[in-house]
Amino acid sequence: MVTKERTILIVDDEGSMRHMLRMVLEKEGYQVLEAAHGLQGLEVLSRATVDLVLCDIRMPEMDGIAFLRELERARNPATVIVMSAYGAIDTAIECMKLGAYDYISKPFKPDEVLLTVKKAEERLRLQQENRQLKKELSQTQFRDEIVFAGPAMARVLELVDAVADSASPVLITGETGTGKELVARALHSRSGRRDMPFVAVNCGAISSGLMESELFGHVKGAFTGADRERQGLFSAANGGVLFLDEIGELPLDLQPKLLRVLQEGEILRVGETRPRPVDVRVLAATARDLRDEAAGGRFRDDLYYRLAVVEIDIPPLRERREDLQPLAERFLEQIASREGRTVPRLLSDALAALQDYPWPGNVRELKNFLEKTMIFCRREEIDKGCLPWEARRKSRDHSDNYSLKAAIRRLEREYIEKALKATDGNRTHAARLLEISLRALIYKIREYDIS
C-alpha cells in the first residue's frame, strides 16, 4: 500500500480499460479519476490536483501527443505515463520527448502497470525532496547574505518568508542603501519561482522615451531605429520575477500600461495590436513615499494600491545599530578575501565610532567606509584612527543635525499643527493655508498621528 494517497488520472477512450485500471490502482490505495479523451483530461486537471497521469496515445477529440503538448504549454507538473499498443513504439518515444516519464505497451499485466507507477511515484518523491533541499539551501544562503543581529531585520525576513510563495506584487520601501534589492532577491529565492529568471531594472536609469520598449519590447519598424524585433524585460522574466527598482521614477504615461499588466497578465509590445500573455511576479522598490507622490499627482493611486498589496519597509541602519558589528565584520571578510589579505580585527574604539555615526547612506555607506579603511590601513587591527574622517568627527549626539529628512519631517509636522490650530481644526481651510490638497493633508495627519 502507498504511504500517502496519490491521485492518478486515467485518460483512455475504452471504458473497459479505465475500469480495469481503476480496480487495480484503488486496490493499492490510489485515488483514481477518469477521462475519455485528452480534452476531458485537461478539464479534470484544471479543477483537481493530480500526481500521475496514465494516458492512451490514440483517442478521439484529442490524442495523447496533443494532450502532452497542452500540458507542456500550461506548465502542468503532472507526471505522465503513456499507454501504447504494439507497433506504436515510435509514437511512444515521441511522447517521451514531449515530457512523458515512461510508457507501457498494450496489452499489459496489472503488475507491469503497478511497477511503472511505483517507479514514477519514487521519481515524484525525489523531485519533492530536491525542491525542499533547494529551498532550504537558498534560505540559508540568503540568511547568510542578509546579515543582522537585532529584531528589526528578523521581522523583515519573517514577512519575506510569509509572502514569498504568493503571486501578489510586493512594494519594498526604505531609504537609499538599506538593501531593497537584496530583500527582493530573497523573496525570489524562497518562492516557487526560484529556478526561473530574476530580472532587475532601475526605472530611473532609462530615459522615458525608451522605457516602454525596454519593459514591453517592440516589433521591427515600430519606430525610427527599430531595425529588429526586441523582447522586453517582462518577456525575459516570464515565469519568474521582474524587480522594478526606483518605481517612483516611472513616467506617468507608462503607469497605466504597467497597471494593465498587473491586472490582466498581458503585455502589448510597441507596434503590435494584439497583447501577449505573461506570467511574471512584479516586485517594486522605492525610497520615496508613494502616498505623497500620489497625493501630489506624480504617481497613480490605482497603481500604488496594486503594487502595495504587501508592503515591506526596511528600517534605516541608524535604527538597527545592533546590526552594525556583524555587517562590518562580514564586509571586512569579503574585502579581505577579494584582496587576498588576512581579515583585520575591528577594535572596540573603531566599533564605538561606527555606532555613533548617523549613516545617512545606510548599509551601502558602511561598505564604502570599510573599503576606504582597508585601502589605507594595512594592519591586522582597525582602530578609530584608521576610519574615514566622517566617522571620527560625527557622533550620534549630533546625528539629527545632519539629517535633512528628519528636519523636513519636523518642520512639516509643525506647520500642519499650526495650520490646524489657526483654522480651529478645519482640514479644508488648513489645506488651503498650506497650499496642498485636502487628500495630501489627510495623508500627513495620519502619517504624523496628529490628533
PyMOL commands that set and color helices and strands:
alter all, ss='L'
color gray80, all
select helices_A, chain A and resi 15-27+38-47+64-74+89-97+110-145+151-163+180-189+208-216+233-236+247-249+252-264+290-295+301-307+317-319+321-339+348-356+362-376+384-386+389-393+396-402+404-422+427-434+438-447
alter helices_A, ss='H'
color red, helices_A
select strands_A, chain A and resi 7-11+31-35+52-56+79-85+102-106+170-173+198-202+217-218+230-231+241-245+266-267+276-277+281-286+310-313+345-346+381-382
alter strands_A, ss='S'
color yellow, strands_A
deselect
rebuild
show_as cartoon
